[in-house]
Amino acid sequence: MPAGVTLTKSGDVIVTQDGAVISGLDIRGTVYIKASNVTLMNCKITSNDYAVVNIASNATGVVVKDCTIDGTGSTFDGAGNQGIMGNGTFLRNNISNVENGITIQGNNTVIEGNYIHDLQAAGAPHYDGIQIDGGISNVKISQNTIINDHGSAGAIMIDNYFGAIKNISVDNNLLAGGSFTIYSDGSFNSNPITGVTITNNHISPGQYGSTYFKSNSPTYTGNAEDGAALVNGLTTVGQPPGTGTGTTEPPPATTTPDAPKLASFSNDSGVAGDGITNDNTLTVTGSAAANSAIKIMDAGKQIGTATANSSGAWSYTTGVLADGNHSLTATATNASGKTSTASSALAIKIDTAAPVAPTITSSAMAAAIAEKAAAATSTATNVASLKGTAEANSVVKVFDGTTQIGTATADAKGAWSFTTSPLSAGKHSLTSKAMDSAGNTGVASKAVVVNVPSDSGNPGTPGTPGTPTAPKIGSMSNDTGTKGDGITSDNTLTLTGSAAANSVVKVFDGTKGVGTATANSSGAWSFTTAALADGAHNLTAKTVDKAGKMSDASAVLAVKVDTHAPDAPKIASVSSDGNKVADKGVAGSDHVTLTGTAEANSTVSIFDGNKQVGTATANAKGAWNYAADSLADGNHSFTSKAMDAAGNLSKASAALNVKVDAHDAHGADSVFNGMYQKWNDSVWFKGTADPFSQITIYDNGKASGVATAKAGDDGAWSVSTKSAVSDAVHTFTMKVKDGSGHVTAGEGSAVLGSSRSDTIKSTSGNDLLKGNGGHDTFVFAPNFGKDVITDFQASGRGHDVVQISKSVFDSFADVLSHASQSGHDVVINAGGGNTLTLKDTKMAALDKTDFHFA
């Protein structure tokens, strides 16, 4: 027996060693796979437990192939059982005597060449050949024979009960039976079903037809209803079509696939193609044999899997990689289990650490023109020569203030030098930053301040000797509306800027002069325009020196003047909980939604009487809406005003009057009504609360919440925990915060058991209880509320027990006299408003061993 494989006294096989291979065994118990890259092959497994082959949610790279899987047909519905439960690659298995052939509980699953037939379980099972219940993506189902000879469920069941579904391929299978042969139902919640393709299948229609599609639209092409004749060819129990042997022998071995190729990775920051990047979560793309399973290794250790598409293309995104060197390779495994040699290595270096700030060393010539300039020199052309040290071979970016003026490259010892272009008169703060080969840019060096006197060298622009330097327009005021967008409602603008000390500054609007100003001894100047017409204005400035020479124009300051207020907006309608409320009408809740029109892209301020209660933004067509909540009972008069981009404010709209009569606007029950532990061990909840309220979920009374949701306008909400929960009993509670900031506790708890046998206690609230596997005891004191057990098992190895106070019931007969069948559920009425619901349970399945009285 390989290391890490344990045979328990009950006959179960528990696999805990990564990479273990189990082959050729006759196993009378469940196979629990709790490790990655495990292969289970050529085995016969017989078990009446919840799952015959049970794959843990954190196990990756599992392969189950060429096995006979028998669930004995004796396990009650609700308690199981599943032929295979989990995710991985499942090839050419013969699965029978189970309620569900394969239940997928994870992403990236391949199901190929399996024979699922003779589904059988005790009680009133819900039979499915393959079951996908939400929160699943990237599943390939091909070349299987699936026969459901019962009039319930189907050969393949796809639904979004536990979350979104995407990218499910059902291709070239023989599918038969059920009520409908293929289900795809996206009506359970708002999480969509997308990317489902059903192609080239041979179908023998179920009791009501071949397909049932609700709230989703799968691609359905190339399918034929010719499956009945193929099914009739199955003359031997357990014989897939075409074998004639009564076994599931694997097909003849094919040739080993070629080694895959790793073509590229992204993001390749810094210098493209040098194999160095500062991105530590890389997306690797490549090619391989069509539809093959790809294993990705880093220095020989597997880090993930992918599946090549029909063209052989594949991609994989890594987890967070450590800084340093990585050697990525890949292998490809085809449908016959043949694995290629490893690909050529893709060598990558991860570097997320920014280089240290460069240094600028001193220069003896700097004193001629520098103040505090330890490394600047100048000539009569007003250029500064800089030198320093930085990370070896890095690119050094040089800045004058915040403007980059050039780059240099440090040599192998880190030395660099840079000579500026001619500098204008005045002070210049020169700094540098180093960028390494991975594209990381470090912090700036200390500044070198260079002061260029106004009479030094050539103060003009290069090529125009003696021409004064162009001035700058720094700002304008008043810049109303959105600051910095160049749009204002002020038509007499004050411009400020800088120029040569004591020079004359001429201001232009386009080519037309509009006035002059004089710079002071520091070069600062300001100018206030006359009234400018509404519209666009391009303002520039030029400097005139004492010799009468005029500089080039400054950069343009583009300004749009808009002094016209927008038209008053309109409030078109008011609705409450989806119901339109007429002017002077009554809203039955404390929250209403206003809709209206205004100037396109304007900001709409909403008023209730004279008090502003909020803002909305009109879209490009002028439409806007605003949700007002936590309104007091009584009369409300809503108006609105529009403010355009220039800051002009319109007149108020006509008032729309509403009377709020909410009575008890926060009286909705705040309860859990759904809970499920997902394949990654996070927990999903759904429930109801006050519309628009905020729900925070707490675990075992801890101060910090584990999930936060927002109720919709109907009060419904759903959410998953931020991370996985431990394998222990968890009591989840909620707090509800309404629009007024009031916080109240929910009306019950959601209690989740572990995978072992637990004692789960109800509270006095309306509780949702889930044993989650194992032999569980559910304890109820008097006045326990309206409680629900979602997974009660009335028989089998996981047989559960309800323990009720003798003051409520004193015998099994007493319980039955107060119990009734309600659809799929048993409801026990304990009086005084207390009820216990056993979900998906039949009255006939209950017996006295299911109840204790204490």
Beta strands, then each sheet from edge to edge (+ up, - down):
strand 1: 5-7
strand 2: 13-15
strand 3: 21-23
strand 4: 26-27
strand 5: 31-33
strand 6: 39-41
strand 7: 44-46
strand 8: 51-55
strand 9: 63-65
strand 10: 68-70
strand 11: 82-86
strand 12: 89-91
strand 13: 94-96
strand 14: 100-104
strand 15: 109-112
strand 16: 115-116
strand 17: 128-132
strand 18: 136-142
strand 19: 145-148
strand 20: 154-159
strand 21: 165-171
strand 22: 174-177
strand 23: 180-185
strand 24: 193-199
strand 25: 202-204
strand 26: 209-214
strand 27: 219-221
strand 28: 261-266
strand 29: 276-277
strand 30: 283-287
strand 31: 293-298
strand 32: 301-307
strand 33: 313-317
strand 34: 324-333
strand 35: 346-350
strand 36: 359-360
strand 37: 385-389
strand 38: 395-400
strand 39: 403-409
strand 40: 415-419
strand 41: 426-435
strand 42: 448-452
strand 43: 472-477
strand 44: 487-488
strand 45: 494-498
strand 46: 504-509
strand 47: 512-518
strand 48: 524-528
strand 49: 535-544
strand 50: 557-561
strand 51: 570-576
strand 52: 579-581
strand 53: 585-587
strand 54: 592-597
strand 55: 603-608
strand 56: 611-617
strand 57: 623-628
strand 58: 634-643
strand 59: 656-660
strand 60: 671-677
strand 61: 683-688
strand 62: 694-699
strand 63: 707-710
strand 64: 716-720
strand 65: 730-737
strand 66: 743-745
strand 67: 750-752
strand 68: 759-761
strand 69: 768-770
strand 70: 777-780
strand 71: 786-789
strand 72: 801-804
strand 73: 819-822
strand 74: 825-831
strand 75: 834-838
strand 76: 851-853
sheet 1: 1+ 2- 5- 8- 11- 14- 17- 20- 23- 26-
sheet 2: 3+ 6+ 9+ 12+ 15+ 18+ 21+ 24+ 27+
sheet 3: 4+ 7+ 10+ 13+ 16+ 19+ 22+ 25+
sheet 4: 28+ 30- 33+
sheet 5: 29+ 35+ 34- 31+ 32-
sheet 6: 36+ 37- 40+
sheet 7: 39+ 38- 41+ 42-
sheet 8: 43+ 45- 48+
sheet 9: 44+ 50+ 49- 46+ 47-
sheet 10: 52+ 51- 54+ 57-
sheet 11: 53+ 59+ 58- 55+ 56-
sheet 12: 60+ 61- 64+
sheet 13: 63+ 62- 65+ 66-
sheet 14: 63+ 62- 65+ 67- 69- 71- 75- 74+ 73-
sheet 15: 68+ 70+ 72+ 76+
end
